[in-house]
Amino acid sequence: MNNSSIPNDYRAFDPFNYTCSEALLLPIISEATWNPGVRAFLYILALLWCFLAVAIIADVFMCSIEKITSKTRKIRVADSSVPEGYKELEVKVWNDTVANLSLLALGTSAPEILLSVIEIVGNNFKAGDLGPGTIVGSAAFNLLVISAICIMSIPGGDVRRINNMKVFAVTAFSCIFAYVWLIITLVAISPGKIEIWEAFLTLLFFPLLIIIAFIAEKDFCMKKKPPRNDSGFVGISLKGNPEEQEALDQSYSGRASIYRIAKDLAMVEDLPEDEAAKIAAKKIVEHQHHDRGWYRINAIRNMSGGKKLIPKVLNTFDDLYNRVQLPEEERDEATVTKRFDHSEGGTKPVIEFTASAVAVLENEGKVRIGIRRSGKIDVPISVRVETINGTALEGSDYKAFDEVVSFAANELLRQVYIEIVDDFEWEPDEFFFVKLAPVPSRDQEFALGNLAICQVTIINDDEPGTLDFAKPSIIAKESSRRIRIPVQRLSGADGHVSVTWRTKDMTAFDGKDFEGGEGELKFDNGETSKSIDLVLFPSNKPERDDSFQVELLETTGGAKLGRLTKTVVTIVNDEEFNGLVSRIVNMTFGNLDGLALEDSTYISQFKNAMNVNGGDIEGATFVDYILHFLTFVWKIIFAFIPPVHILGGWPTFVISLGMIGFLTALIGDLASLFGCLIGLEDSITAITLVALGTSMPDTFASKTAAIMERYADSSVGNVTGSNSVNVFLGLGIPWVIASIYWHTKGLPFEVPVGSLVFSVILYTIAAVIALSILVIRRNVKCLGNAELGGPTVGKIVCGIIFITLWVLYVLFSALQAKKVINVQI
């Protein structure tokens, strides 16, 4: 057939050359006949899926970096208190600042850096818009949006300040200078071109930043400090950075801290041991200092349904967990102890008295007894109430009572009144009992609570009474933490009386074994029983048998002292309690071991990859299941990467970095093709979709670090360093490669100014404003004198300003790229 006879529409069709078909790896097959809307929808889904994949492989990559930077060595420190004359301490080889600005910064910025490198290599060493745009867009999102979230997320008026201000000052200056340097190179020195020396200098700024930050941290060339005894080794100074010293101290006091928490939890009745161990592990983890890598890994695993680094505590025990964290004097004793659940999970009604004992003056004529219902309350129920003689006899002292009391549906409280016989003869205090009993019936089933019997004491109302101890001696278990010493008022309860008391040391000592002293116990009219409450202090003695005495001294109001004016309190060990504490401690250590960042074997890697939440099914939520199934394929693929314990983590580092590079190439193609299909330039796609996708793990990581850490260094402090590294490595490396390539061909490496410089200028202005606000917040009292948190209004206003700056940055950058505005630079 002659070509001239083929219609023009058919002659122009090429299945391998169609709209939005040019990229590095994609499309794999011809999509010429596909609907553009369907293509765009599939590309955006694939892009989001690849963002999850990059997050998961970044988890592996960060674990390898954590392994590398956690390398330690043993040093000897002089100590005359031990026979050897020295102690061996294990310290980290990597300095924290160097690690944060080198490998950890590389771990958080790897997708942006590799995207820039891959784009320029895959584009025949010509400059593109996607890589540089992602670096600038990611920097803007990190500094403005993440900082805003961190400022506003600090709860309850708390604050977080930058601790190492000198290092922050270096990185803050660097994150401004890096982007000013871009403007200088692209506009002033060699407009539209990058020379070899400019490319190498850009790359060399990276090690220069690390060196200057290290000097700032160590105060070299600055204020002279007294000589220290920690010279001669590389690692964390034993007397240098306070935060490093604090972390070192925590590593040696960890077991004591866990033991103390376990003792607190062991005092909570009906709390399962495994839940107590989870609560203890959670508290330990949340109060330890972690670096930025740990928070990023934790955020990634929350995003992918992976093994959590913070134990999941059941909602039932959340209140207990929060209560255990409070100082001992602030704890509400009523909420620490729990009662046995007679209702069997709310399926049965429970009937009991409101009090185990009541007292009534003889002349009052009747006594009121309260009965309450709990558990299942939406059904009617009946219970028998009857009296039983004690020293008080029915007829002569009170009138017998034997009736059925009925509760209507949803009725919680009933009261009964028992008549008291008032005579005019003096007699000692007497008592009788009131008892609850079930009513035989096939239609109702309920349980009696703990208070099924109530003691009623009839008090002679004609005398003020006598005061004495109820018991001559009291045994107090060490686990009780508090001892109540009852003082009774007998033979009358008329008027207001009081008695003074004091403690006397025996084998137990005030301030060491218990909190003693002296005080006054007051009785109101009609009151017959009070208690002296004393706090007991824990002891590490294997066998404890310590005693002290409490003595009643003088009375007021006409009351007299009875026979027992002294009682001896003996503090003893609680073997059962100590055994429970030991079990909780051991289980807590097991939980903490299970929270290790890395897996030690291939078997554990595949187990964690194939199971939601790393196998912790009980702690998995519905969202965890969804995220786990969405990322299941990627988890299985990445489980083939060598575990980090092999060769110090370096094989894991190299292979995972290669996987990130491959996925970054896919993301670049997907983002570019998606933008092409919906009519967005690469520069707009870069500062919005790609920048947000690569920054999501950092967002969640920074928010968690802001809440959990004592200082703001791990949240906002590391953002500035990461933004600097993005430029020095993310543009330095591809510029060096491309400039050398074009130099060998005798041609300059051209970098069109376009919308990049305009976007950089906008970012620089916004960054200067944002950093100025952080400095103002640190020095203004009404804003909390801190970078993060503070008064609610102040932190919300600052957060809104930061987010508004980011919105304006994106808006004006997009308008410039679309040529709606045309700023000539």
Secondary structure by P-SEA (a helix, b strand, c coil): cccccccccccccccccccccccccccccccccccaaaaaaaaaaaaaaaaaaaaaaaaaaaaaaaaaaabbbbbbbbbccccccbbbbbbbcccaaaaaacaaaaaaaaaaaaaaaaaaaaaccccccaaaaaaaaaaaaaacaaaaaaaaaccccccccccaaaaaaaaaaaaaaaaaaaaaaacccccccccaaaaaaaaaaaaaaaaaaaaaaacccccccccccccccccccccccaaaaaaaaaaaaaaaaaaaaaaaaaacccccaaaaaaaaaaaaaaaccccaaaaaaaaaaaaccccccbbbbcccaaaaaaaaaccccccccccccccccccccccbbbbbbccccccccccccbbbbbbbbcccccbbbbbbbbbbbccccccccbbbbbbbbbbcccccbbbbbbbbbbccccccccbbbbbbbbcccccbbbbbccccbbbbbbbcccccbbbbbcccbbbbbccccbbbbbbbbcccccccccccccccccccccccccbbbbbbbbbcccccbbbbbbbbbbbcccbbbbbbbbbbcccccccccccccbbbbbbbbcaaaaaaaaaaaaaaaaaaaaaccccccaaaaaaaaacccccccccccaaaaaaaaaaaaaaaaaccccccccccaaaaaaaaaaaaaaaaaaaaaaaaaaaaaacccaaaaaacaaaaaaaaaaaaaaaaaaaccccccccccaaaaaaaaaaacaaaaaaaaaaaaaaaacccccccccaaaaaaaaaaaaaaaaaaaaaaaacccccccccccccaaaaaaaaaaaaaaaaaaaaaaaaaaaccccccc
